[in-house]
């Protein structure tokens, strides 16, 4: 087995992991863009066709842990090469809804690009939790086995992967957390389904290693704080991810007891419907029914705002700027609140992630602003617990992390600290070849 970390050992986002069998069969886990800085698009060398062509030579399949843009972003180029792409069933449906929404709003060249992206996503194969996917070698024989395991993250449908070939086992965690609604299942799942496999190499995210000063509130705590805010104000605007099932559920249920309508646009309505029909089947927390589609119920909503108020999910685009201009004059500014529930760096001036457009959107009216957010990534305690529970035989490779951080600072055993690898080792590690590339 040969593991190559193409990106991620010293950066958050844009991670690319390659696993190759002795027969030359190659798969990738995640292939997304570098994170952008502020309003600028990401500076990504893979946008140059020759770079991506070289990277993808001989690759049989790409497996996506979840559909965030730093994990999935080159789908239209990959599909042209005949490489099979795999993603979770709910992720595929939600991505198609997203691409369809972009397609509906696009014109000309952008519309053609949106159509190509929609078609590419539509061609994806899907996987299910706990059910292995086999990738065959050049002779048509099963060679690499990939088994997904569901995890909590700020995406509705995220997974870890156990990859097996050449009698070796690798756990790639993707992005995960233990403070979401289903986070308490993390360690039991890792202990029962994964650790028993006797993992050889653990490849894990480390996003929160550089954020010692941040206490990660649970999603339950966030919902309680949202209830308090919503009881204080007559009208509440909420800006959060439309693909984060936990966050959508938090605001939906926080609003429920106010008696106010929960207002969304068509794109958000379809995402709520997807969550309800899939996650809501076995868990009533995700049964997010009864939201009002603004353009369908506009007259009724506008008539009732002065009497009942509303809670409305918003996104930073022209459509919502127009909606806000329509509804805001009917509201008392002193009794109106804007809840910002995304990464704070986007609206903090001088932060490298600062987005002027996002700041302007949040501050476009004279409303009260509340920042209410919790990360989709594992705390240092959760990272340590997973490492200890998995207890890999040979190596821990931390990716999706700030290169200045030290994974050995975690509260793990000295034996595990000694197994942390952040650069290419001179020799094989348990008969596994490991290659680690750094930002040049």
C-alpha positions, 0 to 999 in steps of 0.5 A: 500500500502507498499513501500519498497526502497531496494536500492538507498536511499544512493547510485547512481545506483542499485536502487530497489523499491518494491510496494505491494498492500494490497492483497499481489501483488508485483512489482519491479521498476528497478533491476540493478547492483550496479555501478562498481568502475573503471575497477572492476566489481560491488560489488553486494551482489545480485550476490549471488543466495540466496540473489536474491532468497530472494529478489524476493519471491512473486514478480509478475513483474519487470518494467524497467524505461530504460535499463542502467546496474544499472537499468537492470542487473539480467534478466537471473536469473529473467526469470528463476523464471517465473516473467514477465519483462516489458520494453519500445519497443525501449529499448527492440529492442536496448537491443537485438541489444546489446546482439546480438553484444556481442553474435557474439563476444563471445566464449565458456562459455561467448557465452552461457551467452550471448545467455541466456541474449539475450533469456531473453531480448527477453522474455520481455513484452513491454509497451507504453507511456500513456497506463496502464499495469495491474498486477493481484492479486492471484485471477486473478483480476486487482490489481496494475496499472502501467502507463508509461510516456516518459521522456528525459534521456541519454537512447533512451527510458526512462520513469516515472511510475505512480503506483496505487493500494489501492486508492493510487498513486505513481510517480516513476521518474526513471532517467530524465532531462530537458536539452535534445532535448525533455526536454522542454516537461517534465514540461508540461507533468508532469503538465497535465498528472501526477499532475492532478492525485493527487500523494500521494508519489513522488519517485525521482532521485537526482543524481546531488545533489552532483554536485553543481559546474557543469553547465549542458549545453543543448544538443543543446549547445553540438551540437553547440560546436561539430560543432565548433570542427568538422569544425576545424579538418579534422578527428574526433573520437567520443566516446559516448554511442551507446544507447543515441539517443540525443548524437548520433543525436548531433554528426550526425547533427554536422558532417552533414555540414562538408560533411565528411562521418559518420562512424560506426561499425555494432552494431552502424549502427543497433542502428542508424537504430532503432532510425531512424525507431522509434523516427525518424518517428515523429521527423526529428532530429532522422532520422540518415540515411546514416552512413557508416558501416566501414567493408562494405565500408572499401576500399572506406573509406580508399581511401578517408580519405586523401582527405575528412577525416572522423568522426567515432564513436568508442568504447573501444574494440579490434575491434575499436583498430584495426580500429584506427590502420588502419585509423590513419596512413592516417591522419595528427595528427595535424588535428585529434581530439578525442571527449570524450563524457562520464562521465569524472570520468572514465578518471580522475585518483584518481576518484573512477570511474576511468577506466585505460582501458578507459584512455588508449583508449582515449590517445592511439594516439597523437591526440588532445582530447576534452571533450564534455559531458552533464549529462543525469540526472536532474539539481537541478532546474529541480528536484525542478520544478518537486517536485513543479509541482507534489506537492505530498500529503504525501511524497517525497523519494529521491533515486539514490543519494549520501547519503551525500546529502540533498534533502531539500537543493532544492529550494522548499517550506517548506511544501515539505521539511517537506515531504522528507523521507530518513529513515523508518517512525515510523508510516504510511504516509497517510495510506501507509507503507514505509520501507527504507533500507540503505547500511549495 
